[in-house]
Structures are given as structure tokens and as C-alpha cells.
Amino acid sequence: MKKIFYIAEIGINHNGDVSITKELIKKAKDSGFNSVKFQKRTIDKVYSKELLDQPRESPWGKTQRDQKMGLEFSYDEYLEIDKYCKSLNIDWFASAWDVESIIFLDQFDLKYHKIASPMIVDVNFLEEVAKRRLYTFISTGMSSVENIDKAVGKVTIADADVVVSGGRGLKGPENWHLIEDLAETLGAATACSKPVSDMGWRPHSEHVGQTGKPVASNLYIAIGVSGAIQHLAGINSSKVKVVVNIDPEAPFFKAADYGIVGDAFEVVPQLIKKLRAFKNLN
Ligand SMILES: Cc1cc2nc3c(=O)[nH]c(=O)nc-3n(C[C@H](O)[C@H](O)[C@H](O)COP(=O)(O)OP(=O)(O)OC[C@H]3O[C@@H](n4cnc5c(N)ncnc54)[C@H](O)[C@@H]3O)c2cc1C
């Protein structure tokens, strides 16, 4: 069974006060959450001058700017939060609202990024997040399926170091846990062949090849993919290619660096088991 990752949203509910933040973090930890999440905004980048100059009474002053600046933590305050989270063994991360905030967050050794729903159409922003190669959560409120697909494609396959890809040999979407589990074990992105996305087993953002996404990963593992020329066209720039296919005559074996002739339904669970055992040892 898959483990659920619980995130406690602190957002800006800390009122700009580190001691309130610590209380919230402690409550989250005691309630079994894996991580807490904040919002990080460069106020002058995210809001217009016109809005920021508008009057707004708050504990921090008389304008919108005063109120919004009052809710932003400094580097030193985040450092204190970082140390506190480490002492409690709970993760933290933040949804950045602009590229400067992504760069600000780079100063901490974070495992995750979060894309707020208004940002999923900002290609430049998505590419900046993708470059970090961290696990990324995407909020999808008010977004179209097309925009969600594009955003998922941006932050995953294109810049992924390792990609696990599935083809029609997987027989159906109900078997995709094999691809997902292997990908999770390797910290990889998932991808697929064109027919798989055409049949709706996977979103089009995962389709690799001549008519899909190019992949330039260090490792590309293809499971139950025949290796048609149109698929291979998308992975030319990938360094090491591995194929698992039941048919020793499948064209992918000619393009691959390593190949396993075997049934994906037997080979992949074994691979996952061995990799997990290896990871536990190291
Ligand atoms: C103009 C054009 C553009 C195209 N663009 C793309 C593109 O961008 N990307 C793309 O992917 N395709 C593209 N295609 C389609 C392409 O030609 C192939 O049809 C497609 O790549 C095949 O997908 P597949 O390997 O998943 O399926 P299949 O060709 O059906 O291969 C399935 C493979 O799974 C293996 N298998 C079956 N059972 C098992 C098992 N139990 N364990 C392990 N292996 C198993 C089989 O031996 C077989 O090799 C394009 C085609 C055209 C005409």
C-alpha cells in the first residue's frame, strides 16, 4: 500500500511571528504530519505598485504593502524555522510565487517545491522549478485539464534525471502502479509511449517521442515499449537506455545499452524489490 504524505498548510497564517509558527509546526508534528508548508512571495514582484499603495489597516501599518511585507519572513527567520523543523524531524517547504522566491528558497536544503495554481501557466516559472529537480506539488484549482497537463509535463519529464516509461506491454492503466513504484524507488519521472496516452491510460504530457516530449535524462528505462522509430526519436539525448521487453526481437534492444528479456509483470516487481533492498543497505 502507498504511504500518504501529509502536509500541514501554514501559508501566511503565522501572522509574521516565528513563535506562532513554531507552535503550528509543533502541532503539525504531534498530529502526524510529514511536512509543513509556507508561502514565499517577493511582494514588489507579485503585486502591482498601485495595489501595494492602497490603504489597509493592519498591525504592520496603513497600506497593503505594510500588511504584505509584515507577513513575509526574512532569511534569519526562515533559518530559525529550518532549525526548529530539523530538531522535530519534520520537513518544511514553501510555494514560491515568483522566481526570486525560488532562488531565496535555494538557500535551504528543501526536498519539495509547490506550484500555486495561478503559476501553472507561467512557463518561465515552471522551468525554474523543474531545474531544481525536487518533488513538486502542483495546485490545480480553477485550471483547465490542458494547462495541468502542460505544467505536469514541464516539471517532470523534460528535466528529469531518471525516467521510467511504460508502453502497451503494460496491458492497461490498472497496471501502472508497476511504473509508478519503480519510478518512486528511483526518484524518477514517469513517461509513456504514444498509444498509451492516445488510449487515455496516461496524460498526453507524458508521451515521449517524435510527436511528444523529448527526454534528455541520464537514465531512461522503457518497460513494454517496442522501440518504434518515432518513440526512439524522443530519447536520442538520453544517456543510458534500459529496456524490459518479453520479445527478444523488439527493436528497442538495438537502441538500448542494457536489456532484460522478460515479462514486465515478473521483472519489474523483482527490480523494485532489489533496488529497495540496495537502498536500505546504502
Ligand atoms: C506519424 C507518427 C508519429 C508517431 N509518434 C510517436 C511518438 O511520438 N511516440 C511514440 O511512442 N509513438 C509514436 N508513434 C507510434 C509508434 O509508431 C508506435 O506505434 C508506438 O511507439 C508503439 O507503442 P508501444 O511500444 O507502447 O506499443 P507496441 O508497439 O504495441 O509494443 C508493446 C511492446 O510491449 C511488449 N510486451 C508485451 N507484453 C509484455 C510484457 N508482459 N512484458 C514486457 N513487454 C511486453 C511487446 O513485446 C511489444 O514490444 C507514431 C506513429 C506515427 C505514424
The ligand as an SDF file (V2000), in Angstrom:
LIG
                    3D

 53 58  0  0  0  0  0  0  0  0999 V2000
    3.4590    9.8980  -37.5190 C   0  0  0  0  0  0  0  0  0  0  0  0
    3.6330    9.0500  -36.2850 C   0  0  0  0  0  0  0  0  0  0  0  0
    4.1440    9.6300  -35.1450 C   0  0  0  0  0  0  0  0  0  0  0  0
    4.3100    8.8470  -34.0030 C   0  0  0  0  0  0  0  0  0  0  0  0
    4.8270    9.4300  -32.8660 N   0  0  0  0  0  0  0  0  0  0  0  0
    5.0690    8.6560  -31.7950 C   0  0  0  0  0  0  0  0  0  0  0  0
    5.6840    9.2020  -30.6270 C   0  0  0  0  0  0  0  0  0  0  0  0
    5.9890   10.4120  -30.5420 O   0  0  0  0  0  0  0  0  0  0  0  0
    5.9050    8.3860  -29.5680 N   0  0  0  0  0  0  0  0  0  0  0  0
    5.5650    7.0580  -29.5880 C   0  0  0  0  0  0  0  0  0  0  0  0
    5.7910    6.3780  -28.5720 O   0  0  0  0  0  0  0  0  0  0  0  0
    4.9920    6.5270  -30.6760 N   0  0  0  0  0  0  0  0  0  0  0  0
    4.7230    7.2820  -31.7570 C   0  0  0  0  0  0  0  0  0  0  0  0
    4.1220    6.7250  -32.8470 N   0  0  0  0  0  0  0  0  0  0  0  0
    3.6330    5.3270  -32.7530 C   0  0  0  0  0  0  0  0  0  0  0  0
    4.7540    4.3100  -32.9470 C   0  0  0  0  0  0  0  0  0  0  0  0
    4.9240    4.0600  -34.3290 O   0  0  0  0  0  0  0  0  0  0  0  0
    4.4270    3.0040  -32.2230 C   0  0  0  0  0  0  0  0  0  0  0  0
    3.1950    2.5330  -32.6700 O   0  0  0  0  0  0  0  0  0  0  0  0
    4.3660    3.1520  -30.7140 C   0  0  0  0  0  0  0  0  0  0  0  0
    5.5420    3.7790  -30.2330 O   0  0  0  0  0  0  0  0  0  0  0  0
    4.2210    1.7820  -30.0690 C   0  0  0  0  0  0  0  0  0  0  0  0
    3.9280    1.9320  -28.7280 O   0  0  0  0  0  0  0  0  0  0  0  0
    4.2610    0.7510  -27.7200 P   0  0  0  0  0  0  0  0  0  0  0  0
    5.6880    0.3980  -27.8440 O   0  0  0  0  0  0  0  0  0  0  0  0
    3.7390    1.1390  -26.3960 O   0  0  0  0  0  0  0  0  0  0  0  0
    3.3090   -0.4130  -28.2300 O   0  0  0  0  0  0  0  0  0  0  0  0
    3.5990   -1.7070  -29.0690 P   0  0  0  0  0  0  0  0  0  0  0  0
    4.2910   -1.4010  -30.3370 O   0  0  0  0  0  0  0  0  0  0  0  0
    2.3160   -2.4540  -29.1390 O   0  0  0  0  0  0  0  0  0  0  0  0
    4.6390   -2.5330  -28.1960 O   0  0  0  0  0  0  0  0  0  0  0  0
    4.3670   -3.1220  -26.9800 C   0  0  0  0  0  0  0  0  0  0  0  0
    5.6070   -3.8890  -26.5740 C   0  0  0  0  0  0  0  0  0  0  0  0
    5.3600   -4.4750  -25.3130 O   0  0  0  0  0  0  0  0  0  0  0  0
    5.9680   -5.7570  -25.3110 C   0  0  0  0  0  0  0  0  0  0  0  0
    5.2750   -6.5570  -24.3100 N   0  0  0  0  0  0  0  0  0  0  0  0
    4.0360   -7.1260  -24.3790 C   0  0  0  0  0  0  0  0  0  0  0  0
    3.7430   -7.7550  -23.2420 N   0  0  0  0  0  0  0  0  0  0  0  0
    4.8080   -7.5690  -22.4190 C   0  0  0  0  0  0  0  0  0  0  0  0
    5.0960   -7.9850  -21.1030 C   0  0  0  0  0  0  0  0  0  0  0  0
    4.2230   -8.7080  -20.3740 N   0  0  0  0  0  0  0  0  0  0  0  0
    6.2900   -7.6440  -20.5720 N   0  0  0  0  0  0  0  0  0  0  0  0
    7.1870   -6.9070  -21.2740 C   0  0  0  0  0  0  0  0  0  0  0  0
    6.9700   -6.4910  -22.5380 N   0  0  0  0  0  0  0  0  0  0  0  0
    5.7860   -6.8070  -23.0910 C   0  0  0  0  0  0  0  0  0  0  0  0
    5.7850   -6.2790  -26.7110 C   0  0  0  0  0  0  0  0  0  0  0  0
    6.7580   -7.2810  -26.9970 O   0  0  0  0  0  0  0  0  0  0  0  0
    5.9770   -5.0070  -27.5310 C   0  0  0  0  0  0  0  0  0  0  0  0
    7.3240   -4.8670  -27.9420 O   0  0  0  0  0  0  0  0  0  0  0  0
    3.9490    7.4630  -34.0140 C   0  0  0  0  0  0  0  0  0  0  0  0
    3.4510    6.9350  -35.1790 C   0  0  0  0  0  0  0  0  0  0  0  0
    3.2980    7.6830  -36.3020 C   0  0  0  0  0  0  0  0  0  0  0  0
    2.7640    7.0390  -37.5650 C   0  0  0  0  0  0  0  0  0  0  0  0
  1  2  1  0
  2  3  1  0
  2 52  2  0
  3  4  2  0
  4  5  1  0
  4 50  1  0
  5  6  2  0
  6  7  1  0
  6 13  1  0
  7  8  2  0
  7  9  1  0
  9 10  1  0
 10 11  2  0
 10 12  1  0
 12 13  2  0
 13 14  1  0
 14 15  1  0
 14 50  1  0
 15 16  1  0
 16 17  1  0
 16 18  1  0
 18 19  1  0
 18 20  1  0
 20 21  1  0
 20 22  1  0
 22 23  1  0
 23 24  1  0
 24 25  2  0
 24 26  1  0
 24 27  1  0
 27 28  1  0
 28 29  2  0
 28 30  1  0
 28 31  1  0
 31 32  1  0
 32 33  1  0
 33 34  1  0
 33 48  1  0
 34 35  1  0
 35 36  1  0
 35 46  1  0
 36 37  1  0
 36 45  1  0
 37 38  2  0
 38 39  1  0
 39 40  1  0
 39 45  2  0
 40 41  1  0
 40 42  2  0
 42 43  1  0
 43 44  2  0
 44 45  1  0
 46 47  1  0
 46 48  1  0
 48 49  1  0
 50 51  2  0
 51 52  1  0
 52 53  1  0
M  END
$$$$
